[in-house]
Amino acid sequence: MQVRMADLGSQYRRIRDELEPMLLEVLASGRYILGEHVQALEDEVAQACNARFAVGVSSGTDALKLTLRAVGIQPGDEVITTPFTFVSTTEVIVQLGATPVFVDIEPETYNLDPNLVEAAITPRTRAILPVSLYGQSAEMRALRQIADRYGLWLIEDAAQAIGARHYEEPIGAFAHAATLSFFPTKNLGAAGDAGMVITNDEQIARKVRSLRVHGMNSAYYYEDIGYTARLDEIQAVILRVKMRHLREWTERRRYHATLYRTLLADAPVQLPCARPYNYHVYHQFTVRVACRDELRTHLMQRGVESAVYYPLPLHLQPAYRFLGYSVGDFPCAERAASEVLSLPIHSELTEDQIALVAQSIWEFTQQEALAV
Ligand SMILES: *Cc1c(COP(=O)(O)O)cnc(C)c1O
């Protein structure tokens, strides 16, 4: 038996009959960019997230970049963010000429620690950019209080968290805007790159809409220097079909998490912490162990894939060395990077596969105990 981190082929076969006629219709329509399905998907995602506006863009990275542009982030500005995330979050800040100012994470949830944010605020700070990592909301309510007190923008990178809730509110509810990624392996994934910005702020929505088509406001008049960052119809139609299944797929992920929690209850691995006021959508089921790389090798020998998100925090990456950080600056992020291991959790898994993963972890920990 093989257990993989994602099984998009199986997922496709299950929705093929629903999807293919709609895909062929789009191909036959001749309308490939920003058409009716993009509009409909925007409406559906806005409704699901209880947001006034949703704007489809070409990727989660572009969603972040266009949102930061829309709120006016420019050279010289500082943006407070986490060093323990996918690179996009930091990359876009630097691409706009602004400076990422890292703040350490909470060791339990791996999300930006709101208690450390205030100390990082300077007269140049313009925004706070937390990430709702692994499918659990960051401490958005607390962060919004800080943002309001200092007059800062709060942008949520919710690439991994579609469907998540925080104090009963959907992603984006506590932020000025939230960004989504529809990268194929995300909880809602396209067959290529796609993303979205959701917001209740009409100005942000209008600006992102313009920036995604070169900064155009009416045919061939440009109010801004923009980008080619549109969402295309084929991706939108695929996402609309998958949206119908998202709730069920999320429930499968949550069920798999429950199984792991039962099977690994007494195992010497630290299970993920889901805060009682968060509805966790388990983009990843991430455990912590001391001999992480050895466990990963053992799992591989049993046919079980696993993954490390992320092995090196951003403040220590060669590309971001110029920011001047060094080892020891963010101890919680650094420790997490050497101990986290994400186990297969996707919606297509069977109970037997989950049992094999858990059993293989038990085997390893017993070997380790003998060795000590
Ligand atoms: C996936 C991801 C992104 C980037 O999304 P793309 O669609 O691949 O550009 C940004 N931030 C986080 C936290 C992500 O997981």
Ligand as a Chemical Component Dictionary entry (heavy atoms), coordinates in Angstrom:
data_LIG
# 
_chem_comp.id                   LIG 
_chem_comp.type                 NON-POLYMER 
_chem_comp.pdbx_formal_charge   0 
_chem_comp.three_letter_code    LIG 
# 
loop_
_chem_comp_atom.comp_id 
_chem_comp_atom.atom_id 
_chem_comp_atom.alt_atom_id 
_chem_comp_atom.type_symbol 
_chem_comp_atom.charge 
_chem_comp_atom.model_Cartn_x 
_chem_comp_atom.model_Cartn_y 
_chem_comp_atom.model_Cartn_z 
_chem_comp_atom.pdbx_ordinal 
LIG C1 C1 C 0 0.482  28.393 -1.631 1  
LIG C2 C2 C 0 0.805  29.580 -0.816 2  
LIG C3 C3 C 0 1.014  30.849 -1.382 3  
LIG C4 C4 C 0 1.177  31.087 -2.848 4  
LIG O1 O1 O 0 0.192  30.663 -3.663 5  
LIG P1 P1 P 0 0.459  30.412 -5.211 6  
LIG O2 O2 O 0 -0.935 30.232 -5.727 7  
LIG O3 O3 O 0 1.305  29.200 -5.345 8  
LIG O4 O4 O 0 1.107  31.624 -5.772 9  
LIG C5 C5 C 0 1.194  31.932 -0.546 10 
LIG N1 N1 N 0 1.204  31.784 0.788  11 
LIG C6 C6 C 0 1.036  30.587 1.369  12 
LIG C7 C7 C 0 1.039  30.498 2.863  13 
LIG C8 C8 C 0 0.847  29.444 0.583  14 
LIG O5 O5 O 0 0.702  28.255 1.185  15 
# 
loop_
_chem_comp_bond.comp_id 
_chem_comp_bond.atom_id_1 
_chem_comp_bond.atom_id_2 
_chem_comp_bond.value_order 
_chem_comp_bond.pdbx_ordinal 
LIG C1 C2 SING 1  
LIG C2 C3 SING 2  
LIG C2 C8 DOUB 3  
LIG C3 C4 SING 4  
LIG C3 C5 DOUB 5  
LIG C4 O1 SING 6  
LIG O1 P1 SING 7  
LIG P1 O2 DOUB 8  
LIG P1 O3 SING 9  
LIG P1 O4 SING 10 
LIG C5 N1 SING 11 
LIG N1 C6 DOUB 12 
LIG C6 C7 SING 13 
LIG C6 C8 SING 14 
LIG C8 O5 SING 15 
# 
